[in-house]
Amino acid sequence: MKPKPSARNVTGDFDKFTNFARQILSVPHSEIKAELDAEKAAKRTPKSASRVSGARSSRT
């Protein structure tokens, strides 16, 4: 008897993974750094404002 072919196309799956990895690695570091810095700045601003308003409301 001949063995049954596998249910997956193993080569196709590996090619998909390889293409996905190339897309991830093709993003320049400067773009990632700029996005992370912007995210940090956005997170930092609301926290300080909420602390100030929270402190005032708890005293009244």
Order of alpha helices (4+ residues) and beta strands (2+ residues): alpha-alpha
